[in-house]
Amino acid sequence: MLVQGGLEPGIPRVGERQSGQTEGAAAPNRLEINDFVKNEEMFSLYIQALDAMSKSSQEELTSFFQVGGIHGLPYVAWDGAGQGDPAEETGYCTHGSVLFPTWHRPYVALYEQVLQKLAVGIADTYTIDKPRWQKAAVDLRQPFWDWARNSVPPPQVISLAKVTITTPDGKRTQVDNPLVRYRFRPIEPTFPESYINWPTTLRHPNSLGSGAKDNVTELQRTLQSDQSDITSKTYNLLTRVHTWPAFSNHTPDDGGSSSSSLEAIHDGIHVAVGGNGHMSDPSVAGFDPIFFLHHCQVDRLLALWSALNPGIWVNESVEEDGTFTIPDGGTVDEDTPLTPFWNSQSTFWTSTAAAGVVPTQLGYSYPEFNGLNLNDQAAVKAAIAQAVNKLYSRSQARFTFPLAVNLASVPGQKVVGSAIANGGATKPTDSQANPTAASPSRAFTGSDDEPNVQVALSDGPSGTSSSDSDYWEWTARIHVKKYALGGSFSVLLFLGTVPEDPAAWRTSPHYVGAHHAFVNSSPQRCANCRRQADIIIEGFVHLNEAIVSLSGLPRLTPDVVKPYLQENLHWRVQKVDGTAVSLEEVPSLEVAVVATKLTLPPGAPFPVPGDRVFHHDITHGRQGGSRN
């Protein structure tokens, strides 16, 4: 069903759909998945539409298999885009590229459009209260999974084999749940090991054989362990990054950031969800239904960041990784065609065409923009800043300028409090540390009226401050070759003793966070991957929350933090199958520590960073440490 040189007849252009309405919004809202599953009409229609899409013949252009395959394997043209002369033997997706955020925007819109069209047809078959279901269908949009707030999706996404929905006869009925996995009909013959063995997509598979099942417990535990890390990275991305190169992708940024990019955070979600399964490999990740919940959230963060940084958009750059239609080394910019997403009979969507905090041209919006005058950039920016602080700032080692860091309900507060009371920078031993003090997730879940712990922010050793609004932030920067291990892997950071058993690393009370490489597991099939073996990726892990909850230090100034990190900061490398990798096997790895002084000017919504200062001596001389 592939057509040379243009849009296939009968296939709608991306953005063409039946319009709907959300009150107070410029276009119908995409809803967060935890809210979405509670919406009887939309969830019922979505499940039925996804089931129909998943059972469509894999030869049909708008089948789940064909749309999912746009991202990676089977490396064939979709709807004629690039057919006959592919630039690279790979998928269309733009990773390690300034186009990463914008390419995925029409991709999710295409998926959403196919589902909505199916939902409209299903709604027409309802025999009870048909108008209600028809309205729900035209309002239906792809839900997003806000992993920065809830790192573990609801059971309807990860564990329930059956879900209860309202079917066209008006009855509440249990049906198979198409959100937990996709079943190949048949398995794509170009899949590499072990994907060629698995008849369905898997998350944290419990074996490499054809009978493998999801290890849901391990999946949940992994995501829980990363909650604090994910949320702090997201908050810092939205509040501290102000250039497109630093925001957009996981290659080393333009030199001024100490926060992970949108793509780097995205990479970590892929690895955490997949384990050794499909989501951890870009060549097959698009076949897992959770992929589109994840990328809908990625697009939402693009919208929020754009509102906070008006006028900043895609810059000209070199495509280092290459795609099906863009050769590696090619120049890309805001007008580069985002193939294979047609917006007319002969042209494709571009980043310019897809721009907007509420891209009504693609037919959707996010709840944070409801009720806002989108023509008033200053008002939108202020409203979104308030929303970001409300949603994500509680995960930070919260600071109340000028005098203290407030840690609302942080486990381990007694240890910190005693250190402050004693007036010294005491460091508890591993045996003294409260085992619940640094539970796998240090995310704040308590109420605002819970007791706070205060940590002085002063610069001087006597407790005097050089500025009434200074705060030191400590971050580990990780550089590593993307293709160092021939597949996806993680660099895990710890403060304190590292367990001998790699299976215990993610749940250790001393685990802080990680940087993840999201890598094609069969680079021998991809000439591009071989040529780009030296590509370096970059990510950051924020250390403050863990320092405060684990160290007992009275303040976060260099005179006390540097000796603590020199003694306690450790790192390990782990493949997605759980195998530990010797640091000597990853000679490209470099972990360096950077400190940034933040200030909070009067009336500013977010702290303002000063120049970042690298403290190379903290890790220099150790395997994988700073080379400076």
Secondary structure, 3 states (H helix, E strand, C coil): CCCCCCCCCCCCCCCCCCCCCCCCCCCCECCEHHHHCCCHHHHHHHHHHHHHHHHCCCCCCCCHHHHHCCCCCCCCCCCCCCCCCCCCCCCCCCCCCCCHHHHHHHHHHHHHHHHHHHHHHHHCCCCCCHHHHHHHHHHCCCCECCCCCCCCCCHHHHCCCEEEEECCCCCEEEEECCCCCCECCCCCCCCCCCHHHCCECCCCECCCCCCCCECHHHHHHHHHHCHHHHHHHHHHHHHHCCCHHHHHCCCCCCCCCCCCCHHHHHHHHHHHHHCCCHHHCCCCHHHCCHHHHHHHHHHHHHHHHHHHCCCCCCCCEECCCCCCCCCCCCEECCCCCCCCCECCCCCECCCCCCCCCCCHHHCCECHHHCCCCCCCHHHHHHHHHHHHHHHHHHHCCCEECCCEEECCCCCCHHHHHHHHHHCCCCCCCCCCCCCCCCCCCCCCCCCCCCCCCEEECCCCCCCCCCCCCEEEEEEEEEEEECCCCCCCEEEEEEECCCCCCHHHCCCCCCEEEEEEECCCCCHHHCHHHHHCCCCEEEEEEECHHHHHHHHCCCECCHHHHHHHHHHHEEEEEEECCCCEECHHHCCCCEEEEEEEEEECCCCCCCCEEEEEEECHHHCCCCCCECCC
